[in-house]
Amino acid sequence: MQQISFLFMVDAISVSFSKGDRHEKSITLSVFRVKSRYLSGKEVYLGNESYVNDALRRGGTVVLRLFSDEWHYVLLTGEDGEHVYMFDPYYDQEGYGLDDIQIVENCPTRYNRIVPWKYFNKIALKAYSLGPYQGREAIILFNKNTELTSEKTIEYFI
């Protein structure tokens, strides 16, 4: 298990304007921390007890290696218990001919596919399969400012 934390700083944004004799300049800096975790082998699967689904439920994203015509990486951005919301850069308009894969065109910055879990955990090299365990890998990413943690969550029991 590898966990690495990064500190990212967005470049300074400079805005300047003139009003009469005055010339003003404003500089804004944004800093955010990103936590990551690398998974490989049998750690990479989708299911109720998986690190992948846990990360998606807590506001994280997952870069995932999978097979669809060829090996490539996709970005998982959410899940709803039966489906995964995914941005696939290999944007196939036909959804690989599978009726239960939804092509989404109105959320280009969040996802472009909604894919049932059942496709991912397969070892056979089919559409959206993770393939054999020895080739599976994923990177979980969290924005440390927005990550849902037990410290930031309140549960009520009635």
HELIX and SHEET records of a PDB file:
HELIX    1   1 GLY A   41  GLU A   43  5                                   3    
HELIX    2   2 TYR A   51  ARG A   57  1                                   7    
HELIX    3   3 GLY A   95  GLY A   97  5                                   3    
HELIX    4   4 TRP A  117  TYR A  119  5                                   3    
HELIX    5   5 TYR A  133  GLY A  135  5                                   3    
HELIX    6   6 SER A  150  LYS A  152  5                                   3    
SHEET    1   A 8 GLN A   2  LYS A  19  0                                        
SHEET    2   A 8 ARG A  22  SER A  40 -1                                        
SHEET    3   A 8 GLU A 137  ASN A 143 -1                                        
SHEET    4   A 8 THR A  61  PHE A  67 -1                                        
SHEET    5   A 8 TRP A  71  GLU A  79 -1                                        
SHEET    6   A 8 HIS A  83  PHE A  87 -1                                        
SHEET    7   A 8 ARG A 113  PRO A 116 -1                                        
SHEET    8   A 8 GLN A 102  ILE A 103 -1                                        
END                                                                             
